[in-house]
Amino acid sequence: MLPILHQVLGSTLVVTGLIVLPLPIPFGLIMLVIGFALLAPYIPIVQRIIRHMRRRWPQVDAILLRYRDRFPPVIRKTIDKTHPAEG
């Protein structure tokens, strides 16, 4: 039941984030990040996108690894599955 809730909520956040993205306040970007983080444990395409982004921006990867233990379990799982060295 929880994976279905994560996928529905993640999809909703991604779609809403894309709609709100052009606004001057970065709410759309925040929604996209959270939505992709919720979808990544279940959708391999999203995992590949996140892995590519982490390879491209090593600073983001370092921040994610530094704060990994402070995130909820589903986000920790995403950080582990999308580690750039795995792909």
C-alpha contacts under 8 A as a table, 3 or more apart, distances in Angstrom:
res1	aa1	res2	aa2	distance
1	M	4	I	5.33
1	M	5	L	6.39
2	L	5	L	4.99
2	L	6	H	6.16
3	P	6	H	4.99
3	P	7	Q	6.16
3	P	42	Y	7.82
4	I	7	Q	5.12
4	I	8	V	6.15
5	L	8	V	5.19
5	L	9	L	5.96
6	H	9	L	5.20
6	H	10	G	5.74
6	H	38	L	5.67
6	H	39	L	6.80
7	Q	10	G	5.02
7	Q	11	S	5.94
7	Q	38	L	6.65
7	Q	39	L	5.57
7	Q	42	Y	7.72
8	V	11	S	5.23
8	V	12	T	6.12
9	L	12	T	5.09
9	L	13	L	6.13
9	L	35	G	7.13
9	L	38	L	7.66
10	G	13	L	5.11
10	G	14	V	6.16
10	G	34	I	7.14
10	G	35	G	3.93
10	G	36	F	6.37
10	G	37	A	7.59
10	G	38	L	5.14
10	G	39	L	5.50
11	S	14	V	5.12
11	S	15	V	6.20
11	S	35	G	6.30
11	S	39	L	7.25
12	T	15	V	5.29
12	T	16	T	6.00
12	T	35	G	7.42
13	L	16	T	5.10
13	L	17	G	5.71
13	L	31	M	5.33
13	L	32	L	6.24
13	L	34	I	7.22
13	L	35	G	4.89
14	V	17	G	4.99
14	V	18	L	6.16
14	V	31	M	6.32
14	V	32	L	4.82
14	V	33	V	7.99
14	V	35	G	5.08
14	V	36	F	6.84
15	V	18	L	5.21
15	V	19	I	6.41
15	V	32	L	8.00
16	T	19	I	5.09
16	T	20	V	6.15
16	T	28	G	7.18
16	T	31	M	7.26
17	G	20	V	5.11
17	G	21	L	5.67
17	G	27	F	7.16
17	G	28	G	3.93
17	G	29	L	6.28
17	G	30	I	7.46
17	G	31	M	4.90
17	G	32	L	5.14
18	L	21	L	5.13
18	L	28	G	6.22
18	L	32	L	7.15
19	I	22	P	7.36
19	I	28	G	7.28
20	V	23	L	5.83
20	V	27	F	6.93
20	V	28	G	4.79
21	L	26	P	6.86
21	L	27	F	7.03
21	L	28	G	4.15
21	L	29	L	6.17
22	P	28	G	7.63
23	L	26	P	6.92
23	L	27	F	7.87
23	L	28	G	7.58
25	I	28	G	7.88
26	P	29	L	5.36
26	P	30	I	6.52
27	F	30	I	5.13
27	F	31	M	6.15
28	G	31	M	5.07
28	G	32	L	6.15
29	L	32	L	5.07
29	L	33	V	6.25
30	I	33	V	5.23
30	I	34	I	6.30
31	M	34	I	5.27
31	M	35	G	5.91
32	L	35	G	5.03
32	L	36	F	5.99
33	V	36	F	5.31
33	V	37	A	6.11
34	I	37	A	5.04
34	I	38	L	6.28
35	G	38	L	5.20
35	G	39	L	6.26
36	F	39	L	4.99
36	F	40	A	5.81
36	F	46	V	6.82
37	A	40	A	5.40
37	A	41	P	7.69
37	A	75	I	6.10
37	A	78	T	6.38
38	L	41	P	6.95
38	L	74	V	6.99
38	L	75	I	7.00
38	L	78	T	7.88
39	L	42	Y	5.75
39	L	43	I	6.09
39	L	46	V	6.96
40	A	43	I	5.33
40	A	44	P	6.83
40	A	45	I	7.97
40	A	46	V	5.18
40	A	47	Q	5.09
40	A	50	I	7.96
40	A	78	T	5.91
41	P	44	P	7.61
41	P	47	Q	7.23
41	P	74	V	7.46
41	P	77	K	6.69
41	P	78	T	5.41
41	P	81	K	7.19
43	I	46	V	5.59
43	I	47	Q	6.58
44	P	47	Q	4.89
44	P	48	R	6.30
45	I	48	R	5.16
45	I	49	I	6.37
46	V	49	I	5.06
46	V	50	I	6.21
47	Q	50	I	5.22
47	Q	51	R	6.03
47	Q	78	T	7.81
47	Q	81	K	7.20
47	Q	82	T	5.63
48	R	51	R	5.00
48	R	52	H	6.09
48	R	82	T	7.18
48	R	87	G	7.79
49	I	52	H	5.15
49	I	53	M	6.26
50	I	53	M	5.01
50	I	54	R	6.15
50	I	82	T	6.25
51	R	54	R	5.11
51	R	55	R	6.27
51	R	82	T	4.85
51	R	83	H	6.13
51	R	84	P	5.21
51	R	87	G	7.22
52	H	55	R	5.13
52	H	56	R	6.15
52	H	84	P	7.19
53	M	56	R	5.03
53	M	57	W	6.07
54	R	57	W	5.24
54	R	58	P	5.88
54	R	60	V	6.29
54	R	61	D	5.13
54	R	83	H	7.50
54	R	84	P	6.22
55	R	58	P	5.91
55	R	61	D	7.53
55	R	84	P	5.63
57	W	60	V	5.60
57	W	61	D	6.75
58	P	61	D	4.90
58	P	62	A	6.13
59	Q	62	A	5.07
59	Q	63	I	6.27
60	V	63	I	5.13
60	V	64	L	6.17
61	D	64	L	5.14
61	D	65	L	6.20
62	A	65	L	5.18
62	A	66	R	6.04
63	I	66	R	5.03
63	I	67	Y	6.23
64	L	67	Y	5.44
64	L	68	R	5.67
64	L	79	I	7.05
65	L	68	R	5.07
65	L	79	I	7.55
66	R	69	D	7.87
67	Y	70	R	5.54
67	Y	71	F	7.08
68	R	71	F	5.69
68	R	76	R	5.90
68	R	79	I	7.22
69	D	72	P	7.99
69	D	76	R	7.11
71	F	75	I	5.94
71	F	76	R	6.05
72	P	75	I	5.53
72	P	76	R	6.32
73	P	76	R	4.96
73	P	77	K	6.09
74	V	77	K	5.11
74	V	78	T	6.36
75	I	78	T	4.93
75	I	79	I	6.21
76	R	79	I	5.05
76	R	80	D	6.23
77	K	80	D	5.17
77	K	81	K	6.11
78	T	81	K	5.12
78	T	82	T	6.04
79	I	82	T	5.39
79	I	83	H	6.25
80	D	83	H	5.55
81	K	86	E	7.73
82	T	86	E	7.20
82	T	87	G	7.83
83	H	86	E	5.69
83	H	87	G	7.51
84	P	87	G	5.86
